[in-house]
Amino acid sequence: MKKVALTIGVSLMALSLVGCDGNITKQDVGTVGGAVAGGVIGSQFGSGAGNTAATIGGAVVGGYIGNQLTKD
């Protein structure tokens, strides 16, 4: 349950960053989708604080990859 809550929290933080201007682009969706996917994948590794770090790291890396893949 903790992993799910952390993943949802990271996803909401990412959405709050792209939702400011009201114009959601394909690249925004790619960034958020990548962050969610990376967070879920990262949450499968480590335990305790290491798991939290892996989840956050996965979200950051996934967000970056999703952003780069959906550039115009």
C-alpha positions in Angstrom: 0.0 0.0 0.0 2.9 2.3 0.8 4.3 1.8 -2.7 1.0 2.7 -4.3 0.7 5.9 -2.2 4.2 7.0 -3.0 3.6 6.3 -6.7 0.4 8.3 -6.7 2.1 11.2 -4.8 5.0 11.3 -7.3 2.4 11.3 -10.2 0.5 14.2 -8.6 3.6 16.2 -8.2 4.5 15.7 -11.9 1.0 16.6 -13.0 1.1 19.8 -10.9 4.2 20.9 -12.7 2.7 20.5 -16.2 -0.8 21.7 -15.4 0.1 25.3 -14.7 -0.5 26.9 -18.1 -3.7 25.0 -19.0 -2.3 23.8 -22.4 -1.3 20.2 -22.0 0.9 19.0 -24.9 1.9 15.6 -26.2 5.3 16.2 -24.5 3.7 16.9 -21.2 1.7 13.7 -21.4 4.9 11.8 -22.3 6.7 13.3 -19.3 4.0 12.4 -16.8 3.5 8.9 -18.3 7.2 8.3 -18.2 7.4 9.5 -14.6 4.6 7.2 -13.6 6.0 4.2 -15.4 9.5 4.9 -14.0 8.1 5.3 -10.5 6.3 2.0 -10.7 9.4 0.2 -12.0 11.7 1.8 -9.5 9.4 0.8 -6.6 10.2 -2.8 -7.4 13.8 -2.4 -6.1 15.3 -2.1 -2.7 13.7 -1.9 0.7 13.1 0.9 3.2 14.8 4.1 2.3 16.4 2.4 -0.7 13.0 1.6 -2.1 11.9 5.2 -1.7 15.1 6.4 -3.4 14.6 3.9 -6.3 11.0 5.0 -6.8 11.9 8.6 -6.9 14.9 8.0 -9.1 12.8 5.9 -11.4 10.2 8.6 -11.7 12.8 11.2 -12.5 14.5 9.1 -15.1 11.2 7.9 -16.6 10.0 11.5 -16.8 13.1 12.6 -18.6 12.9 9.7 -21.1 9.2 10.3 -21.7 9.9 14.0 -22.3 12.7 13.3 -24.8 10.8 10.6 -26.7 7.8 12.9 -27.3 9.7 16.0 -28.4 8.3 17.7 -31.5 
